[in-house]
Amino acid sequence: MESLIAWFTQVDRWIWQPLFVILVGTGLYLTYILRGIQFHRLGYALRLAFTRHDDKAKGDISHFEALMTALAATIGIGNIAGIATAVALGGLGSLFWLWVTALIGMSTKYAEAVLAVRYRIVDDRGEMAGGPMYYIERGLGWKKLAIAFAFFGAVTAVFTGNVVQSQSIASAVESYFSISPWATGAVIAICTGLVLIGGIQSIGKVTSYLVPFMALFYILGSLVILVIRYEALPEAIGLIFDSAFTGQAAVGGFAGSTIMMAIQMGVARGVFSNESGLGSAPIAAAAAKTDLPGRQALISMTGAFLSTIVCTFTGLVLAVTHVLGGYGLDGKVLNGAPMTIQAFDSVLPYGGYIVLIGSVLFGYSTIIGWAYYGEKCCEYLLGTASIFLYRCFFTLMAFLAVSIPLELVWIFADISNAFMALPNLIALVALSGVVVYQTRIFLAKVKRESKS
């Protein structure tokens, strides 16, 4: 098993090293041709996300519900444990490069949503169906590439969006309460199945309440720590910017990091935390009630911004509590979730429970968000009749996840993510002219609305 894991790990590195360059390069290209829309339209986009209602427009769920469904899948356990891992390997400077990656990725997320709404269809159940598989086929005519995206999308939903999350939740609950992982897996499966029965309307309603609550709960806990340790905040922020360009010296059990390591970890965590370019979020955007592709695209774009806020609070708490390079009770250097737990526990009594509750809520929201992505990919491949079977299989895997080796699952998830992203990135570049054209139409309408 160890040799198999080592081989897949190497394959994973071979795939992702060039793909990171392609992801960032695509974001930079889209930022250029869209004239930095994520910078000068962010305020307007946030107002749209939280105030706009297009109840009479075509679609299955509201703007807000579509955004929350995408955020449910985006904000996962990685926003807690993943940020700690990035800091443990790349130093605090990795946070700066995470921010840069998020800003660039916002243009990618915008372009994805434009194409998702532009090329969406109404399926034989009367529901919207859209996403990369549809704009690859209908916009480019590349059916085989669309099938490849849908296949890897369905696989990624099971591994990244389900098995990894379910197993991580079960492990966290077992470590705190000594509850059997099988019992936790059963509860997760039942809760998942009950939500999936209602389809996207049910998912949209659940995420519209769950995501704001879980994000605010975790952010408020983080804010309390930052207020208590306010004297350390200026130094921490200074260190984030300084080490982004100079690397970070060794401290305690932290071996130090170079500039390249800070960039590598920041970009990697940025890509995985906001999912810009993976092609997942536009599947939710396609279900939104909207009059123009550009309007929903601006709202979807804010998802990268909002998910990065959660990552930022995790990073700042790690910075002001000086846990980098510290040791856990097992004598090992802190990394991942144990580092974040130690950071909260060092300031607040039972602070680790904030991390635990956050992990459970973030993980569960990811499961139901990715369930929708997976079923739409399955629908594209096999038709609407396959949706019920996919939901049953997805729910069953939430239960069986606790028996699968987590390390191997993470590697499979990474590889399937890569093969999901590549067809999407090709389509984004090939259809960039459509994105620019639709943006011009939308901005012209915004200008007319502002004058009336």
Protein Blocks (a to p, Z undefined) as FASTA:
>chain_A
ZZmmmmmmmmmmmmmmmmmmmmmmmmmmmmmmnoomlmmmmmmmmmmmmmpccfkbgcjb
dfklmmmmmmmmmmcfklmmmmmmmmmmnojmlmmmmmmmmmmmmmmmmmmmmmmmmmgc
cdfkopacedjklmmmmmnopaklmmmmmmmmmmmmmmmmmmmmmmmmmmmmmmmnopaf
klmmmmmmmmmmmmmmnommlmmmmmmmmmmmmmmmmmmmmmmmmmmmmmmmmmmmmmmm
mmmmnopadehjbnbjafklmmmmmmmmmmmmnoponlmmmmmmmmpccfbfklmmmmmm
mmmmmmmmmmmmmmmmmmmnopgopacfkopacehjllmmmmmmmmmghklmmmmmmmmm
mmmmmmmmmmmmmmmmmmmmnojklmmmmmmmmmmmmmmmmmpcfklmmmmmmmmmmmmm
mmmmmmmmmmmmmmmmmmmmmmmmmmmmmmZZ
